[in-house]
Amino acid sequence: MFQKKKFFGLIFAVSAIGLAIVQYQYLKIGLGLAQSQFSKKIVDTRNGIAKELSARNSLTYTLGKMITQDGSNLKISVDSLESASRFYLKDYIAYQLAQSGIDAQFSYRLYSRTLNREYLSSDSLDWQSRDIRKFPIVMEGYLAELLDDDLVLELGFEDINRYFLKQLNGLTIPSFVFLIAIIATVLWVLHSFYGQTRLITTTNEFINNLTHELKTPVFSIGLATKILEGEVAKERQPVVNMIRQETDRLKNHIEKVLELASLESGKNIMVFEEMDFRPHLERICHEFKILGEYGEVDFSFQMQKGPYHIKADIFHLKNAIGNLLENAVKYSERPMVELRAETYKDLLHISISDNGQGIAKRDRKRIFRKYQRGSQGGLHRIKGYGLGLPYVKKIVRLHRGRITLSSEPGKGSVFTIILPMLKK
């Protein structure tokens, strides 16, 4: 159990890390696409700005007056002219960026590359920092000719990756939400699964311990019954026989519970041997036919000729077949039971059919689970604990076989055990 828990925990951890890595790779791809689109948009913006600032217009005229410190023909001071130029240029650049679909925060500066002198800037920014993406625009036309200088308008974007991530919020946020939801769901499922497993283990241990405790009184009752058989009066003999029969029945139920618990716990109680199963199956049929004659059971069997070479635990396999035969008798008022054995494509088919009450479709899978039984109108007319068929299914699976059920209410049932045969 501990090893399985570690194994599933490891698979979950690897899966979660793998999923996170995949999401990270998708995020990198998204960032790359966003950068590519941004670069294309910024090129269009630079071309537009360079074209408009090459001509004489109100903006370039104002910038020219501000750079030359010429306040003539204007009704404002030189200082006011600089402030107006700063905000005027910033609004213009923001408009051009918005036209290209860029709404990122930006800075700018207008400087002379020849004189290495800054004329105008939007704010104090460390333009030498590596965290700033810079896009220079060489000024041509009116301003360059007016000043006879090599002017450059440079745009700067700080924390541009944050802007890209903001653009990808529609992809990244749902991805992280879904990733967290998947991890939380898997953790909840694992917690519930192991909680249920612990509960089932505790319940099984309690049932097994209780069953072991019942063996002692059952043995004592059986011993007392044997003593009474030779001493009790003849008219009381039926009562003693009934006590013995019920004690034997209870003993069989206890053994079934313990055997099923041992199989489910993973203990290696099976002893497999290579054998010809045909003589064993014939013996089972002959013994059951003799018993059936006392119980007014119409039992017949047909077996295909040839050896049935299989690898089996003879004790448990005989018990499984005997269990199916007993069930076929239990659920029939006038039992007519038939066992057929045949080989087909290296498989041994052992079918047991009856004329009983049949099994409803909704019960056909359920009856193979522990403590589950088929019912008629919500009532269990035949006594039992729902342990026989789960035991049969477990034994057949340990023999690398399978069991099938074909049934129709009111027309009986056919249980078929299919086992792999050895190639001789």
C-alpha positions as CSV (number, residue, x, y, z in Angstrom):
1,M,0.0,0.0,0.0
2,F,2.8,2.4,1.0
3,Q,4.7,1.6,-2.2
4,K,1.6,2.2,-4.3
5,K,1.1,5.6,-2.6
6,K,4.7,6.6,-3.3
7,F,4.3,5.4,-6.9
8,F,1.1,7.4,-7.5
9,G,2.6,10.4,-5.7
10,L,5.6,10.3,-8.0
11,I,3.4,10.0,-11.1
12,F,1.3,13.0,-9.9
13,A,4.5,15.1,-9.2
14,V,6.0,14.3,-12.5
15,S,2.7,15.0,-14.3
16,A,2.3,18.3,-12.5
17,I,5.9,19.4,-13.2
18,G,5.5,18.3,-16.9
19,L,2.2,20.3,-17.2
20,A,3.9,23.4,-15.7
21,I,6.8,23.1,-18.1
22,V,4.4,22.8,-21.0
23,Q,2.6,25.9,-19.8
24,Y,5.9,27.7,-19.5
25,Q,6.9,26.8,-23.0
26,Y,3.5,28.0,-24.3
27,L,4.1,31.2,-22.4
28,K,7.5,31.7,-24.0
29,I,6.0,31.1,-27.4
30,G,3.3,33.6,-26.6
31,L,5.9,36.2,-25.5
32,G,7.8,35.6,-28.7
33,L,4.7,36.2,-30.8
34,A,3.9,39.3,-28.8
35,Q,7.4,40.7,-29.2
36,S,7.2,40.0,-33.0
37,Q,3.9,41.8,-33.3
38,F,5.2,44.7,-31.2
39,S,8.3,45.1,-33.3
40,K,6.1,45.2,-36.5
41,K,3.8,47.8,-34.9
42,I,6.7,49.9,-33.7
43,V,8.2,50.0,-37.2
44,D,5.0,51.3,-38.6
45,T,4.8,53.9,-35.8
46,R,8.4,55.1,-36.4
47,N,7.8,55.4,-40.1
48,G,4.6,57.5,-39.5
49,I,6.3,59.8,-37.0
50,A,9.4,60.3,-39.2
51,K,7.2,61.2,-42.1
52,E,5.1,63.7,-40.2
53,L,8.0,65.4,-38.4
54,S,9.9,65.8,-41.6
55,A,7.4,68.4,-42.7
56,R,6.7,71.9,-41.3
57,N,3.6,71.9,-39.2
58,S,2.5,73.3,-35.9
59,L,4.4,70.6,-33.9
60,T,7.7,70.9,-35.7
61,Y,7.4,74.7,-35.7
62,T,6.9,74.7,-31.9
63,L,9.8,72.3,-31.5
64,G,12.1,74.4,-33.6
65,K,11.3,77.6,-31.6
66,M,11.9,75.7,-28.4
67,I,15.3,74.3,-29.5
68,T,16.5,77.7,-30.8
69,Q,15.1,79.4,-27.7
70,D,13.3,81.8,-30.0
71,G,10.2,83.2,-28.4
72,S,9.4,85.8,-31.1
73,N,6.1,85.7,-32.7
74,L,4.8,83.7,-29.7
75,K,2.9,85.1,-26.7
76,I,4.5,82.7,-24.2
77,S,7.9,82.6,-22.4
78,V,10.7,80.2,-23.4
79,D,10.1,78.1,-20.3
80,S,6.4,77.8,-21.0
81,L,7.3,77.0,-24.6
82,E,9.5,74.0,-23.4
83,S,6.7,72.7,-21.2
84,A,4.2,73.0,-24.0
85,S,6.5,71.3,-26.5
86,R,7.1,68.4,-24.0
87,F,3.4,67.6,-23.5
88,Y,2.5,68.3,-27.1
89,L,5.2,65.9,-28.4
90,K,4.2,63.2,-25.8
91,D,0.5,63.4,-26.8
92,Y,1.4,63.2,-30.4
93,I,3.6,60.1,-29.9
94,A,0.9,58.5,-27.7
95,Y,-1.6,59.1,-30.5
96,Q,0.7,57.5,-33.1
97,L,1.3,54.5,-30.9
98,A,-2.4,54.0,-30.2
99,Q,-3.1,54.2,-34.0
100,S,-0.7,51.2,-34.3
101,G,-2.4,49.3,-31.4
102,I,0.3,50.0,-28.8
103,D,-0.9,51.2,-25.4
104,A,2.3,50.6,-23.4
105,Q,3.9,53.2,-21.1
106,F,6.7,55.0,-22.9
107,S,9.3,57.7,-22.6
108,Y,11.0,59.8,-25.2
109,R,13.9,62.2,-25.7
110,L,14.9,64.5,-28.5
111,Y,18.7,65.0,-28.8
112,S,21.5,65.9,-31.1
113,R,23.7,63.0,-32.1
114,T,26.4,65.4,-33.4
115,L,26.6,67.6,-30.3
116,N,25.5,64.8,-27.9
117,R,23.1,67.3,-26.4
118,E,19.6,66.5,-25.1
119,Y,17.0,69.1,-26.1
120,L,13.8,67.6,-24.7
121,S,12.7,64.6,-22.7
122,S,9.4,63.3,-21.2
123,D,10.9,62.3,-17.8
124,S,14.1,61.5,-16.0
125,L,15.0,58.1,-17.2
126,D,18.3,56.1,-17.2
127,W,18.6,55.6,-20.9
128,Q,21.8,53.5,-20.4
129,S,19.9,50.8,-18.6
130,R,19.6,47.4,-20.3
131,D,16.0,47.1,-19.1
132,I,14.9,49.7,-21.6
133,R,13.9,48.9,-25.1
134,K,15.0,51.9,-27.3
135,F,13.8,52.8,-30.8
136,P,15.5,55.8,-32.4
137,I,13.9,57.8,-35.1
138,V,16.3,59.9,-37.2
139,M,14.8,63.4,-37.9
140,E,14.9,64.6,-41.5
141,G,13.4,67.5,-43.4
142,Y,12.3,70.7,-41.7
143,L,13.8,70.4,-38.2
144,A,17.1,68.9,-39.4
145,E,17.5,71.7,-42.0
146,L,16.4,74.4,-39.6
147,L,19.0,73.4,-37.0
148,D,21.6,72.0,-39.5
149,D,22.0,69.2,-37.0
150,D,21.6,65.4,-36.8
151,L,18.5,65.2,-34.6
152,V,17.2,61.9,-33.2
153,L,13.8,61.3,-31.5
154,E,14.2,58.2,-29.3
155,L,11.4,56.2,-27.8
156,G,12.0,54.1,-24.7
157,F,9.9,51.3,-23.2
158,E,10.6,50.2,-19.6
159,D,9.4,46.8,-18.3
160,I,8.2,45.9,-21.8
161,N,7.9,42.2,-20.8
162,R,5.3,43.2,-18.2
163,Y,3.4,44.8,-21.0
164,F,3.7,41.6,-23.1
165,L,2.4,39.5,-20.2
166,K,-0.5,41.9,-19.8
167,Q,-1.3,41.4,-23.4
168,L,-1.3,37.6,-22.8
169,N,-3.5,37.7,-19.7
170,G,-6.3,36.1,-21.6
171,L,-4.1,33.1,-22.1
172,T,-1.9,33.0,-19.0
173,I,-4.5,33.6,-16.3
174,P,-6.9,30.9,-17.4
175,S,-4.0,28.5,-17.9
176,F,-2.7,29.0,-14.4
177,V,-6.3,28.8,-13.0
178,F,-6.9,25.5,-14.8
179,L,-3.5,24.2,-13.8
180,I,-4.2,24.9,-10.1
181,A,-7.7,23.5,-10.5
182,I,-6.3,20.3,-12.0
183,I,-3.7,19.9,-9.2
184,A,-6.3,20.6,-6.5
185,T,-8.8,18.1,-8.1
186,V,-6.1,15.4,-8.3
187,L,-5.0,16.0,-4.7
188,W,-8.6,15.8,-3.6
189,V,-9.2,12.6,-5.5
190,L,-6.0,11.0,-4.1
191,H,-6.9,12.1,-0.6
192,S,-10.5,10.7,-1.0
193,F,-9.1,7.5,-2.6
194,Y,-6.6,6.8,0.2
195,G,-9.2,7.7,2.8
196,Q,-11.6,5.2,1.4
197,T,-8.9,2.7,1.1
198,R,-8.0,3.1,4.7
199,L,-11.6,2.8,5.7
200,I,-12.1,-0.4,3.6
201,T,-8.9,-1.8,5.1
202,T,-10.0,-1.1,8.6
203,T,-13.5,-2.6,7.9
204,N,-12.0,-5.7,6.4
205,E,-9.6,-6.1,9.3
206,F,-12.5,-5.8,11.7
207,I,-14.6,-8.4,9.7
208,N,-11.6,-10.8,9.5
209,N,-10.8,-10.5,13.2
210,L,-14.5,-11.0,14.1
211,T,-14.6,-14.0,11.7
212,H,-11.6,-15.6,13.4
213,E,-13.2,-15.1,16.8
214,L,-16.3,-16.9,15.5
215,K,-14.3,-20.0,14.5
216,T,-13.8,-21.1,18.1
217,P,-17.5,-21.1,19.2
218,V,-18.5,-22.7,15.9
219,F,-15.9,-25.5,16.5
220,S,-17.2,-26.0,20.0
221,I,-20.8,-26.2,18.8
222,G,-19.8,-28.7,16.1
223,L,-17.9,-30.8,18.7
224,A,-20.8,-30.7,21.1
225,T,-23.2,-31.8,18.3
226,K,-21.1,-34.8,17.5
227,I,-21.1,-35.8,21.2
228,L,-24.9,-35.4,21.3
229,E,-25.5,-37.5,18.2
230,G,-24.6,-40.7,20.0
231,E,-26.5,-39.9,23.2
232,V,-29.6,-38.0,22.3
233,A,-33.0,-39.8,22.1
234,K,-34.2,-40.9,18.6
235,E,-37.1,-38.4,18.6
236,R,-34.5,-35.5,19.2
237,Q,-32.2,-36.7,16.4
238,P,-33.7,-34.3,13.8
239,V,-33.0,-31.4,16.0
240,V,-29.3,-32.4,16.4
241,N,-29.0,-32.9,12.7
242,M,-30.4,-29.4,12.0
243,I,-27.9,-27.9,14.5
244,R,-25.0,-29.8,12.8
245,Q,-26.2,-28.7,9.3
246,E,-26.5,-25.0,10.3
247,T,-23.1,-25.2,12.1
248,D,-21.5,-26.6,8.9
249,R,-23.1,-23.9,6.9
250,L,-21.8,-21.2,9.2
251,K,-18.4,-22.8,9.1
252,N,-18.4,-22.6,5.3
253,H,-19.3,-19.0,5.3
254,I,-16.5,-18.2,7.8
255,E,-14.0,-20.0,5.5
256,K,-15.2,-18.1,2.5
257,V,-14.7,-14.8,4.3
258,L,-11.2,-15.7,5.4
259,E,-10.2,-17.1,1.9
260,L,-11.5,-14.0,0.2
261,A,-9.7,-11.7,2.7
262,S,-6.5,-13.6,2.1
263,L,-6.8,-13.2,-1.7
264,E,-7.6,-9.5,-1.5
265,S,-4.7,-8.8,0.9
266,G,-2.3,-10.1,-1.8
267,K,-1.0,-13.0,0.2
268,N,0.3,-15.8,-2.0
269,I,-2.0,-18.6,-1.0
270,M,-2.3,-20.1,-4.5
271,V,-0.3,-23.1,-5.5
272,F,-0.4,-23.6,-9.3
273,E,0.4,-26.8,-11.0
274,E,0.3,-28.0,-14.6
275,M,-2.3,-30.7,-14.9
276,D,-5.0,-32.3,-17.1
277,F,-8.1,-30.8,-15.4
278,R,-10.5,-33.1,-17.2
279,P,-10.4,-36.0,-14.6
280,H,-10.9,-33.4,-11.8
281,L,-13.8,-31.9,-13.5
282,E,-15.4,-35.3,-14.1
283,R,-15.0,-36.1,-10.4
284,I,-16.7,-32.8,-9.5
285,C,-19.6,-33.7,-11.8
286,H,-20.0,-37.3,-10.5
287,E,-19.9,-36.2,-6.9
288,F,-22.4,-33.4,-7.5
289,K,-24.7,-35.8,-9.4
290,I,-24.7,-38.2,-6.4
291,L,-25.6,-35.4,-4.1
292,G,-28.2,-34.1,-6.5
293,E,-30.1,-37.3,-6.4
294,Y,-30.8,-36.9,-2.7
295,G,-31.9,-33.3,-3.3
296,E,-34.0,-34.0,-6.3
297,V,-31.7,-32.1,-8.6
298,D,-31.8,-32.9,-12.3
299,F,-28.1,-32.6,-13.1
300,S,-26.4,-33.5,-16.4
301,F,-23.0,-32.8,-17.8
302,Q,-21.3,-32.9,-21.2
303,M,-17.6,-32.7,-21.7
304,Q,-15.7,-32.5,-24.9
305,K,-13.1,-35.3,-25.4
306,G,-9.5,-34.7,-25.0
307,P,-7.2,-33.5,-22.2
308,Y,-7.7,-30.1,-20.6
309,H,-4.2,-29.0,-19.9
310,I,-4.2,-25.9,-17.7
311,K,-2.1,-24.4,-14.9
312,A,-4.3,-24.2,-11.8
313,D,-4.7,-24.3,-8.1
314,I,-6.9,-27.4,-7.9
315,F,-8.3,-26.7,-4.5
316,H,-9.5,-23.1,-5.2
317,L,-10.6,-23.9,-8.8
318,K,-12.8,-26.8,-7.6
319,N,-14.2,-24.6,-4.9
320,A,-15.1,-22.0,-7.5
321,I,-16.9,-24.5,-9.8
322,G,-18.6,-26.0,-6.7
323,N,-19.9,-22.6,-5.7
324,L,-21.5,-22.0,-9.1
325,L,-23.1,-25.4,-9.0
326,E,-24.5,-24.7,-5.5
327,N,-25.9,-21.4,-6.6
328,A,-27.6,-23.0,-9.6
329,V,-29.5,-25.3,-7.2
330,K,-30.2,-22.6,-4.6
331,Y,-32.1,-20.3,-7.0
332,S,-34.3,-22.9,-8.6
333,E,-37.6,-24.4,-7.3
334,R,-37.1,-27.6,-9.3
335,P,-33.4,-27.4,-10.2
336,M,-32.3,-28.4,-13.7
337,V,-28.6,-27.9,-13.9
338,E,-26.2,-28.6,-16.8
339,L,-22.4,-28.4,-16.9
340,R,-20.7,-28.2,-20.3
341,A,-17.0,-28.2,-20.9
342,E,-15.4,-27.6,-24.3
343,T,-12.2,-26.2,-25.7
344,Y,-12.0,-23.4,-28.3
345,K,-8.9,-21.6,-29.6
346,D,-6.6,-22.7,-26.7
347,L,-9.3,-21.7,-24.2
348,L,-11.3,-24.0,-21.8
349,H,-14.9,-23.0,-21.5
350,I,-16.8,-24.4,-18.5
351,S,-20.5,-23.4,-18.6
352,I,-23.0,-24.0,-15.8
353,S,-26.7,-23.3,-16.7
354,D,-29.8,-23.5,-14.6
355,N,-33.5,-22.9,-14.9
356,G,-33.7,-20.5,-11.9
357,Q,-35.3,-17.1,-11.5
358,G,-32.6,-15.4,-13.6
359,I,-30.7,-12.1,-12.9
360,A,-31.9,-8.7,-13.8
361,K,-29.7,-6.7,-16.1
362,R,-29.0,-4.0,-13.4
363,D,-27.7,-6.7,-11.1
364,R,-25.4,-8.6,-13.4
365,K,-22.2,-6.6,-12.6
366,R,-23.2,-5.8,-9.0
367,I,-23.4,-9.5,-7.9
368,F,-19.7,-9.9,-8.5
369,R,-18.9,-7.3,-5.7
370,K,-18.6,-8.3,-2.1
371,Y,-21.8,-8.3,0.0
372,Q,-23.9,-7.6,-3.1
373,R,-26.7,-9.9,-4.2
374,G,-29.4,-9.9,-6.8
375,S,-32.9,-9.3,-5.5
376,Q,-36.5,-9.8,-6.4
377,G,-38.6,-6.9,-5.6
378,G,-36.1,-5.7,-3.1
379,L,-36.3,-9.0,-1.1
380,H,-33.6,-11.6,-0.7
381,R,-35.5,-14.9,-0.7
382,I,-32.4,-17.0,-0.5
383,K,-30.1,-16.7,2.5
384,G,-26.5,-15.6,1.8
385,Y,-23.9,-13.0,2.4
386,G,-22.8,-12.1,-1.2
387,L,-19.4,-13.7,-0.9
388,G,-19.6,-16.6,-3.3
389,L,-19.5,-14.9,-6.7
390,P,-16.8,-12.4,-5.7
391,Y,-14.7,-15.4,-4.5
392,V,-15.3,-17.2,-7.9
393,K,-14.4,-14.1,-9.9
394,K,-11.2,-13.5,-7.8
395,I,-10.1,-17.2,-8.3
396,V,-10.8,-17.1,-12.0
397,R,-8.8,-13.9,-12.5
398,L,-5.9,-15.4,-10.5
399,H,-6.0,-18.2,-13.1
400,R,-5.7,-15.5,-15.8
401,G,-9.2,-16.3,-17.0
402,R,-12.5,-14.5,-16.9
403,I,-16.1,-15.3,-16.0
404,T,-19.2,-14.3,-18.1
405,L,-22.8,-14.2,-17.3
406,S,-25.8,-14.6,-19.6
407,S,-29.2,-14.4,-17.9
408,E,-32.8,-13.4,-18.4
409,P,-35.3,-13.0,-15.5
410,G,-37.6,-16.0,-15.3
411,K,-35.5,-18.1,-17.7
412,G,-32.4,-19.0,-15.8
413,S,-28.7,-18.1,-16.0
414,V,-25.5,-19.3,-17.6
415,F,-22.2,-18.7,-15.9
416,T,-19.1,-19.5,-18.1
417,I,-15.6,-19.8,-16.8
418,I,-13.0,-19.2,-19.5
419,L,-9.4,-20.4,-18.7
420,P,-6.3,-20.3,-20.9
421,M,-4.9,-23.7,-21.8
422,L,-1.3,-24.8,-21.9
423,K,0.2,-25.4,-25.4
424,K,1.3,-29.0,-25.5
